[in-house]
Amino acid sequence: MQRLVLASGNPGKLREFQQLLAGYEVKSQGEFDLDSPEETGLTFVENALLKARHASAKTDLPALADDSGIAVDALGGRPGIYSARYAGPEATDADNNAKLLKELEGLPEAERGAAYHCVLVWLRHAEDPTPLIAQGEWRGHIRTEPAGEGGFGYDPLFQVPGHRCSAAQLSKSEKARISHRAIATRALLEALQARQLEK
């Protein structure tokens, strides 16, 4: 089984990728005592590349990086790339959720559209000139109050279309089938398979 380093210390992301990439041995960068580099990019793609190159260079392993977040229509796409630190550099999920609710206070459901975005970057090695890049989008809207104990990030506030529940109320298997990360991972696996066939 091929080992790879996940360029993240987020335990929620690690659990999801271990489930989504069952054919790989996915190790967190935390297992190598690595910190994340400063995310100086202005897009999800730029930040994912920075993180993947850093993790691969430090571990000599293929690297997978995920940069993801939520973009709210009424806020012009914010918090976007700043989703994890929306309420400040040391913000918790609860802090970020509280700030988002405050910013949308009073807006009707029809104006609370949002989308989770995920960009994945796969590097064979730190200097890989042809990284695989896959993207996923999951549309929904922001609830007026949190619901559910599962998931992480903005999941308690993200209302899933057609499910009458928040992302935090979905089963792990259902989330692994329909989420932004699931969509991006399927695209990445297809790209990996196509690369193998080209050899």
N, C-alpha and C positions, 0 to 999 in steps of 0.2 A: 504494500500500500504506500503510495507516494506521500511523503510528508510535505507540508507547507506551513508557512507562518502567516497567521492572520495579523495584519498590521493594526491591531486594536487591543486595548486592555479591557474593553467593555464585555462583561460576562454575558449579558443578554445577546450581544452579537455573536459571541463565541458559541453559545448554545444553539442559536439558529443556524449558523454555518455548519456546525457538526452534524446537524440533522439534514440540512440541504445538500451537503457534500459528503454523503455517506461513503463514497468510494475513496476518500482521501483522509489522511491523518492530519487533522487541523489543529495546530498548536497556536496558542495565544502568544503575542509578543511578550506578555508579562512573564511567561515561563522562561524567557531568556533575559529577564530583568531589563527589558528595553522600555524607554519612555518614548512617547510619540514626538515627532518633530513639530516645530511650530507650523501651524497651518496658515501659510501666507498667501495661498491661492485665492482667487476671486470666484471660482466655480467649484462644483463638486468634483469635476474631472481633475482639475489642477491639484486639489488637496489629496485626492485618492492617489495620484501619481507620486506626490511627495512622500506620503506615508508608506507606499509599497516599496519605493526605492530605498528608503531608510531601513525598513525591516529586512529586506533582502540583503542589503550591504552588511548589516550587523550579524546576520545569521548564516549567510551563504546558502539559504534555502529559497526555493520559489516563494513568492509572496502574493498574498491576496489582500487588497485594501478595499474598504468600503467607505465611501463618504455619502452620507445620507442626511435627510432632514425633511422638514415639512414646510411647504410654501402655501401661505394663506392668501387667497385672491384679494380680499379687502385690504390687506397690508402690503400690496404690491410685491408679493412673493416672500416677504419676511415670515418667519426668521431665516428660512433658507439655509445657507452654509453655516449660519450662527446658531442653529437650532439647539445644539448641546450646551451652549453658553449664553443663551438668550437673556437670562436674568442676571448674568455676571459670570466671571471666570470659574467660580467655585459653585455655581448653581446646581441644585438637585433637580431631578425630574419634576418634583412637586413645585419648586420655585418657578421653573419654566412654564409649567401648566398654569400656575396662578397668574403669571404675567400675561400669558396669551388670553386667558379669560377676561382679564381686566381691559386689555386693548380692544376686545370685541364686544365689550359690555353694551347691551342695548340693540345690537344688530340682529335682525330677524334671520331665521334659518336660511332663507333664500340667498342671503348675502354672506353666508359663512362658509362658502366653498373653499376647499383646500385639497392639496395633493401631497402625499408622501413621495419623495424622490430618492432613488438609490443609484449610485454609480459604483461599479466594481472595476477594479484594475487588477489584472493578473500579469505578473512578471516572472519569466523563467529564471532571471538573475538580475542583479542590481543595475546592470548596464543594458538590459534588454531594449533594443531600439524599436521593437514592434510589440508593445504591450497589447494585450487583449482588453478591450473596454466594453462593458455592457451596462445598459441602463434599464431601470424599471420605474414606472409611475403607477400610483394607486390613488385614485380620486375618491373623495368623500366630502364630509363637511365637519366643522367643529361644533361639538355639543355645547350646551350652555352650562353643563356641570359634568364632572368626571363620573365614569362608571366602569366597574371591573377592577380586578386585582392582577390580571395577567399582563404579559408583555412588558414594555418599558417605554421610556420617552413620552411621547404625546399620545400613546395608545388609549388611555382612558378618555381622552377628549375627541378621538377620531371616530366619527360615526361611519360605519361600513355600509355602503349602498346595498340594498337588497337583503340585509341581514338583521335589521332592527336592533343592532347592538353596537357597542364600541369595539375597537380592535383589541382592547384589553379583556373583552368578554368572549372572544373567539377561542376555540380549542387550538392547541398548538398545531395540530395536523391541518386544520382549516387555514390558519394564518400562513403556514408553510406552503400552502397551495395558491393563495391569492394575493399575498402582500407584495409591496414594491421590491422587497429583497428577494422574494421567490421569483418574481418576473425577471429581475436582473440575473439571478443565478441560473435560471433556465437558459437565458440567452448566452451566458458565459459558457455553460456546459456544451451548448451547441457549437460555439466558436472553438472550444477546446477539441471537440470531436472532429470538427472540420480540419483543424490544424493537424491532428493525428493522421487523418486520411490523406493529407497532402504529402506526407513524408514518403 
